C-alpha cells in the first residue's frame, strides 16, 4: 500500500516541472489527484497520462489570484472526490529585473501570484480541512525566501512571505490536526530556467549541478505523508548546499 493510499491531493502548478513530477509520485503512492494550472493544454496532458496509468485524476484550470476561482476550485475538487487531504501549494512565477527599473505592476503581479495566491489557496484548503478534521499543506517557497539575490526583489520578498506565512498558519492550526510546511528549492532543472543559464547556476551550487524535479517531489512526499507526522511550521531547504555557503 502506498504512503498516500486513498488520499486526495490537490496540486497547483501541476502542469509541468515540480508540480507534474509530484503528481506522478503521489499517484504512484496511491493518491487521487486534482491538477491545477493556467496552462490547460499541458494540464490535460498530465491528467490523461495519470488516467492512462490507472490513477483517478482531474484537471481544473484556475487562476490562483482570483478569490472566486479558488473557491470554485475547491468546490469542484470536493464534488469530484468528496474531500481534499493534501494541498501542494506550488504555483508561482519569477524573473530577474534590476530593482531600480522594476515596474510597480510587475512587482504587484509577482507578489500577487507568489504570495497572495498561496494565501488564497491555503485559506480555502483550511476551510475544507477543518470540516475533514485533518489535512496537510505544503507551500512552495524558495531558498530565496532565506537569502537575498540581486535583481529578484519581488520574488525574494514574496517567497520570504511564504516562509513566514507557513509558520503562522502552522501555529494557528496545529491543534486542529492540520500541518503546514514549506519546500524551499534551489536551482531546479525545469522549463522556468533558460538553457543558457543552467551551466552558471550549476557552478554556483556546491554540488555543481541543478536539482531535479523528481528530487523535489520526494521532498514534497515526505512533507505530505505521515513520514513527517510531527513536523509543522518547518521549511525544508533542498538546494544542493547553496544556502550553507
Protein Blocks (a to p, Z undefined) as FASTA:
>chain_A
ZZkgoiacddehklgcjllmmmmmmmmnopacddddfblmlmmmmmmmmmmnopacdddd
ddfkbmklmmmmmmmmmmmnopafbdcdfbccdddddfklmcfklmmmmmmmmmmmmmmm
mmmmmmmmmmnopacddddddfklmbccehilmmmmmmmmmmmmmmmmmmmmmmnopacd
dddddddddfklcfklmmmmmmmpmnlpacdfklmmmmmmmmmmmklmmgghiacddehh
mmmZZ
